[in-house]
């Protein structure tokens, strides 16, 4: 039996001894991390008796929350199907529909998708960082050229060479390359939002958001971002 704790330690999960993450309360009012209690129920389900790890009073699977209960069979979900992107209970696993699918335990699925989300985020941040570095170098070059333009009489020299006004206007326009910078800035904004979404999803990931994580990974796949990444000179997308 998990040891009892004094009242001043009631905000500590009795299983992992850390502050409860996604805290859930049993029918007897003991607090646990949702994942800790889920793992306890996984082990206890072998004997068919579910009880509170602290006081051993009967405990229902419903305390885990609606998102952890199979809608079809009203039983605790225990697996995540990567093909259907559904949470499955023991009854779902018996269905022929899932016999050929890959199912991960809830704990392994959260760990697996969290790693994939973070890896995708790091890749996007790297691409964005390379673009920002090139942009900074370009701006430095433009500033240096502007100094030359103003201090060395480049404008007067071009005019003395009978350059037309249109050619004179086109020179700084080519330096700034505004028509190419505009879509690049839009791409940077959209990719930054996507990277932030990946980071937030990884931090908040639990069983109820595994499907959303899978959908986000699908939307952020390198092959689906080729249009945006093509505007980043440093981008060289590799599937992950």
C-alpha positions in Angstrom: 0.0 0.0 0.0 1.2 3.5 -0.8 2.1 5.2 2.5 -0.3 7.8 3.9 0.8 11.5 3.9 0.1 14.3 6.3 -2.3 17.1 5.3 0.6 19.5 4.5 1.6 17.0 1.8 -1.8 16.6 0.3 -0.6 18.4 -2.9 1.9 15.6 -3.6 1.0 12.6 -5.7 1.5 9.6 -3.4 2.8 7.5 -6.3 5.5 9.7 -7.9 6.0 12.0 -4.9 5.8 15.1 -7.2 3.1 17.8 -7.4 0.2 16.2 -9.3 0.2 16.6 -13.1 -3.3 16.7 -14.6 -4.5 16.1 -11.0 -7.4 13.7 -10.6 -9.2 12.8 -7.4 -10.4 9.3 -6.5 -13.9 8.7 -5.0 -12.2 8.8 -1.6 -10.7 12.3 -2.4 -7.0 11.3 -2.7 -5.2 13.3 -5.4 -2.9 11.7 -8.0 -1.3 12.5 -11.3 -3.6 11.3 -14.0 -0.9 9.2 -15.6 0.2 7.7 -12.3 -3.3 6.6 -11.5 -3.8 5.3 -15.0 -0.7 3.1 -14.7 -1.9 1.9 -11.3 -5.2 0.9 -12.9 -3.4 -0.8 -15.7 -1.7 -3.1 -13.2 -4.8 -3.5 -10.9 -7.0 -4.4 -13.9 -5.2 -7.8 -14.1 -6.8 -8.8 -10.8 -10.1 -7.2 -11.8 -10.2 -5.1 -8.6 -9.7 -1.3 -8.8 -9.0 0.5 -5.6 -7.3 3.7 -4.3 -3.5 3.2 -4.0 -3.6 5.0 -0.6 -6.6 3.6 1.3 -7.6 0.7 -0.9 -11.2 1.8 -1.1 -13.0 0.9 -4.3 -12.2 3.3 -7.2 -14.0 3.7 -10.5 -12.3 4.3 -13.8 -14.5 7.3 -14.4 -12.3 9.4 -12.0 -9.8 9.7 -14.8 -12.1 11.9 -16.7 -14.4 11.6 -19.7 -11.5 11.8 -22.2 -10.0 8.6 -20.7 -13.2 6.6 -20.9 -14.1 4.8 -24.2 -17.4 6.2 -25.4 -18.5 3.0 -27.1 -17.8 0.6 -24.2 -17.6 2.9 -21.2 -14.3 1.4 -20.2 -10.9 3.0 -19.5 -8.8 3.6 -22.6 -5.4 1.9 -22.6 -4.1 2.2 -26.1 -3.8 4.7 -28.9 -4.2 3.5 -32.5 -1.9 5.3 -34.9 -3.9 4.3 -37.9 -7.4 5.5 -36.8 -6.0 8.0 -34.3 -8.5 6.8 -31.7 -8.1 5.9 -28.0 -9.0 2.3 -27.5 -10.2 0.2 -24.5 -9.7 -3.5 -24.0 -13.0 -4.2 -25.9 -11.9 -2.0 -28.8 -8.7 -4.1 -29.1 -10.8 -7.2 -29.8 -12.3 -5.7 -32.9 -11.1 -7.0 -36.2 -10.7 -3.4 -37.4 -7.7 -2.9 -35.2 -6.0 -6.3 -35.6 -3.5 -5.1 -38.2 -3.0 -1.6 -36.7 -0.2 -0.4 -34.5 -1.4 0.5 -31.0 0.7 2.2 -28.4 0.1 2.3 -24.7 -1.1 5.7 -23.5 2.2 6.4 -21.8 4.3 5.3 -24.7 2.1 7.2 -27.2 2.5 10.4 -25.2 6.3 10.0 -25.0 6.5 9.1 -28.7 4.5 12.0 -29.9 6.1 14.5 -27.6 9.5 13.5 -29.0 8.2 13.9 -32.6 6.6 17.2 -31.9 9.8 18.5 -30.3 12.0 17.2 -33.2 9.7 18.8 -35.7 9.8 22.1 -33.8 13.6 22.0 -33.6 13.8 21.5 -37.3 11.6 24.5 -38.1 13.4 26.7 -35.6 16.7 25.7 -37.3 15.3 26.7 -40.7 14.0 29.9 -39.4 17.2 30.7 -37.6 19.2 30.1 -40.8 16.9 32.5 -42.7 17.2 35.2 -40.0 21.0 34.9 -40.0 21.1 35.4 -43.8 18.7 38.3 -43.5 20.9 40.0 -41.0 23.9 39.5 -43.2 22.0 40.9 -46.2 21.0 44.0 -44.1 24.6 44.6 -43.1 25.6 44.4 -46.8 22.9 46.8 -47.8 24.0 49.2 -45.1 27.6 49.0 -46.4 26.4 49.6 -49.9 24.3 52.5 -48.8 27.4 54.1 -47.2 29.2 53.6 -50.5 26.3 55.1 -52.4 26.2 58.2 -50.3 29.9 58.8 -49.4 31.7 57.9 -52.6 29.5 59.7 -55.1 28.2 56.5 -56.7 24.9 58.3 -57.6 26.7 61.1 -59.3 29.0 58.7 -61.1 26.1 56.8 -62.5 24.4 60.0 -63.6 27.6 61.2 -65.3 27.6 57.9 -67.3 24.2 59.0 -68.8 22.2 56.3 -66.9 18.5 56.9 -67.2 16.4 57.8 -64.2 14.7 54.5 -64.4 18.0 52.6 -64.1 19.0 54.9 -61.2 15.8 54.0 -59.3 16.2 50.3 -60.1 19.6 50.0 -58.4 18.4 50.4 -54.8 15.3 48.5 -55.6 17.4 45.5 -56.6 19.4 45.8 -53.4 16.3 45.6 -51.2 14.7 42.9 -53.3 11.4 43.8 -51.8 9.3 41.6 -54.1 11.2 38.5 -52.8 11.3 39.6 -49.2 7.5 40.0 -48.9 6.6 36.3 -49.4 9.6 35.3 -47.3 8.3 37.4 -44.4 4.9 35.8 -44.7 6.4 32.4 -44.7 8.5 33.2 -41.6 5.4 34.4 -39.8 3.4 31.3 -40.7 6.3 28.9 -39.9 6.9 30.7 -36.6 3.2 30.2 -35.6 3.5 26.6 -36.5 6.6 26.1 -34.5 5.0 27.7 -31.5 2.0 25.4 -31.9 4.2 22.4 -32.0 6.0 23.6 -28.8 2.7 24.2 -27.0 1.2 20.9 -28.0 4.3 19.0 -26.7 4.1 20.8 -23.4 0.3 20.2 -22.9 0.2 16.7 -24.5 -2.0 14.1 -22.8 -4.2 11.2 -23.8 -7.0 13.6 -24.8 -4.8 15.5 -27.3 -3.0 12.6 -28.9 -5.2 12.8 -32.0 -4.6 16.6 -32.2 -0.9 15.9 -32.0 -1.0 13.4 -34.8 -3.0 15.8 -36.9 -0.5 18.6 -36.3 2.4 16.4 -37.2 0.6 15.5 -40.4 0.0 19.2 -41.3 3.6 20.1 -40.5 5.2 17.3 -42.5 8.1 18.7 -44.6 6.5 17.7 -47.9 3.5 19.8 -47.0 5.6 22.8 -46.1 7.7 22.8 -49.3 5.8 25.9 -50.5 6.7 27.9 -47.4 10.1 26.5 -46.9 11.1 27.3 -50.5 11.1 31.0 -49.4 13.8 30.3 -46.8 17.3 30.2 -48.5 18.7 28.1 -45.6 15.9 25.6 -45.6 16.7 22.0 -46.7 13.7 20.0 -45.4 14.4 16.4 -44.3 11.4 14.2 -43.3 11.2 13.2 -39.7 
